[in-house]
Amino acid sequence: MKIKAGLWIDHRQAIIVLLMSSGDEIMTLKSKVEKQQRRTGDRPLQGNFNAQHVQADDRQLRSFNAKLNSFYDEVIAAVGDAESLLIFGPGVAKDELKKRLDEKGLGDHIVGVETVDIMTTPQIAAKVREYFAES
């Protein structure tokens, strides 16, 4: 069965549209990525030891990248059977995902990478259907 897929992605979520002969499927994958370290407690930290309550920058970055890579792997697993893949989104996540697909040997399935603004799920599905209807 030939599967064509399109996905809108940013660091918070991926909306995947699978076009199959048996019908279309739309799924949303949420990431667990947090951009900023959250502090616990009900009041701001005070005193000389404030910096010790928040992780070091390199540790935060490693944690951020690990969660992001896990999210990208989840997205790749969801679209892994697609013979054609259109990737679009507003930020750098689409380029990071493309790089990860290239590293996994799946880069030849990518038919396009586009920069678009924030879209609703119906708009995303319509864009994917329109793109593959023309090709």
C-alpha positions in Angstrom: 0.0 0.0 0.0 1.4 3.4 -1.0 1.3 5.9 1.8 1.9 9.6 1.3 2.4 11.7 4.4 2.5 15.4 5.3 3.4 16.8 8.6 3.3 20.2 10.3 5.9 20.3 13.1 7.3 22.7 15.7 9.1 21.9 19.0 5.7 21.4 20.8 3.8 19.1 18.5 3.6 17.4 15.2 0.4 17.0 13.2 0.7 14.1 10.8 -1.6 13.5 7.9 -1.4 10.0 6.3 -3.0 9.6 2.8 -3.7 5.9 2.2 -5.9 4.1 -0.3 -8.0 2.9 2.6 -8.6 6.5 3.8 -6.9 9.4 5.5 -5.6 9.4 9.0 -4.7 12.4 11.1 -2.7 12.2 14.3 -1.2 14.6 16.7 2.0 13.9 18.6 2.9 16.1 21.6 6.5 16.6 22.7 7.5 16.8 26.3 10.1 19.5 25.5 10.2 22.6 27.8 12.2 25.5 26.7 12.9 27.0 30.1 13.7 25.4 33.4 10.9 25.7 35.8 11.5 26.5 39.4 9.5 24.8 42.2 8.0 26.5 45.2 5.5 29.2 45.7 7.9 32.2 45.9 11.0 33.4 44.0 14.3 32.0 45.3 16.4 34.5 47.2 19.9 34.6 48.5 23.4 33.7 47.4 22.5 30.1 46.4 19.8 31.0 43.8 21.9 29.6 40.9 22.2 26.2 42.6 18.5 25.7 42.4 18.4 25.7 38.6 20.3 23.3 36.4 23.5 24.5 34.6 23.0 25.6 31.0 24.8 22.7 29.5 22.8 20.2 31.5 19.6 22.0 30.5 20.7 21.9 26.8 21.5 18.2 27.0 18.1 17.4 28.6 16.3 19.6 26.0 18.1 17.9 23.1 17.5 14.4 24.5 13.7 15.1 24.8 13.7 16.7 21.3 15.5 13.7 19.7 13.0 11.3 21.4 10.1 13.4 20.0 11.7 13.3 16.5 12.1 9.5 16.7 8.4 9.2 17.7 7.5 11.3 14.6 9.8 9.2 12.4 8.2 6.0 13.6 4.7 7.4 12.8 5.7 8.3 9.2 8.2 5.6 8.6 6.1 3.6 6.1 5.4 6.7 3.9 7.0 6.6 0.4 6.6 10.4 0.1 6.9 12.9 2.9 6.1 16.6 2.9 7.4 18.5 6.0 6.3 22.0 6.8 6.2 24.3 9.9 7.0 27.7 11.2 10.4 27.2 12.9 13.6 25.2 12.8 12.0 21.9 13.9 11.2 20.9 10.3 14.9 21.3 9.3 16.0 19.4 12.4 13.6 16.6 11.6 14.9 16.5 7.9 18.5 16.2 9.2 17.4 13.4 11.5 15.6 11.6 8.6 18.8 12.0 6.5 20.9 10.5 9.3 18.5 7.5 9.4 18.7 6.9 5.7 15.1 8.1 5.1 16.0 11.4 3.4 15.0 10.2 0.0 11.4 9.9 1.0 11.2 13.7 1.6 9.5 15.4 -1.4 9.5 18.9 0.1 10.3 21.1 3.1 8.3 24.4 3.4 8.1 27.2 5.9 4.5 28.0 6.8 2.8 29.8 9.7 0.7 28.3 12.4 -2.2 26.3 10.9 -5.3 24.5 12.1 -5.6 20.8 11.7 -8.1 21.1 8.8 -5.8 23.5 7.0 -2.9 21.1 7.4 -4.9 18.2 6.1 -6.1 20.3 3.1 -2.5 21.4 2.3 -1.3 17.8 2.3 -4.1 16.6 0.1 -3.6 19.5 -2.3 0.1 19.0 -2.5 -0.1 15.3 -3.3 -3.1 15.8 -5.7 -0.8 18.1 -7.8 2.2 15.7 -7.8 
